[in-house]
């Protein structure tokens, strides 16, 4: 695989790539701190228009920021490479960076971290009095219903067609209800499947342990570099035959999502995962089109080919088929009219028009920032030196464990869990040791400051779960706030932790046995509540982590990773391992 890059710092790369969009499309602006690309408020805009907010991890360019512009999306929020942006970033986009008077439609792809973070932002937007709808695109058939389980289909290349249509409908004056209904309808009539000859290499990371052998191809490859559903010997004609069968086989109840009749009309999208030359992509398009006409008699009224949603420089492609159906609503526009409508976004095929260049304005955009933070105080007391000693010991252990967590996550996920935990641990340590804003004995105030760090520094699935859990923990402590200064006890901690795990259950279906960090967290809380002994509870968390080695994943990105025979019984869940390391370090310091 290609491991050479022009950039060694992935964070710097993401920000500079986002800024480039303001150079190539003068109607856009960048909120650098929150990594939000949005339409400038002084650019021409239709009155009474629903705002479309999308986004996801970086590494999929031109998605998602490349789809911001007239006729498509109004804002896009970027995470680090292959990791969801935080809920706070998305909240800023939905509340402060786009007009909200006629509603906001939040539409990411269906990945756990994106659903949690974009979903949390949608709830915050609703709480702020903004009419908001949320939908997670899920068009992949690489993983069937059985293996997908609670997670459902992933969102891959075909989701671009949905973004294009909802953007065009909003531009035509469609209501929020119509835009939301169109996304659901289009998703029900959309199937996609990707394949790749090689995994990709993320800038700044070490050389991966695994590559795809020469002469083989991974079918069902995910856009986050996760393995596909199976490997097979490579032959283009045979590969396309197998992919089309997965997409269109009416006799496969596990993957049959779209049926067809002779009179049905389809749109074909061939998407480059990033590393296929335009010459080869054109040849792939020709082969796919030929087989669809010859073997399936599919009537393709539009054929779209290009680079829309990538996996860095992935040496692969995806096939998407959208069955055109009559929405029966939405400004009288058909799906085809919405796809054909002009769009002024660099990720789509339409160029930027002359009028936009004539209206160019290089003056910086004044950013509006709402502040939802409360002045938090309580009578729950904990010595600051104890917090620094105990919490610091747990965080230091997480940092030391990063290489091992990363190694586990490289085997069963996409390799970013350890880095994310380390980044969060280092940021919290910096807060604890910051002499300019020293800790106080007010436990709730300290926890609130830690929550702010987690929300702004940790992204991806783990970041979202920890942020939700810690917010709920703060609420659980606040509910027990006494009328006078009182030292916090193990009983107070246990009760707050129990309420936190209940709150977390509202946003993730993960339970014990699903092979997630919950398998370490729940035993810790249950044992602490029963015994009041932190060391005993930490040992229970370690046992819970050990038990994940024998579990089959039903949630998280591990669901999509094949080859369980190679790691079941040997590799624990990375998130559970990282958490149990923290809890062990914390217990040993008491």
Order of alpha helices (4+ residues) and beta strands (2+ residues): alpha-beta-beta-beta-beta-alpha-beta-alpha-beta-alpha-alpha-alpha-beta-beta-beta-alpha-beta-alpha-beta-beta-alpha-alpha-beta-alpha-alpha-alpha-alpha-beta-alpha-alpha-alpha-alpha-alpha
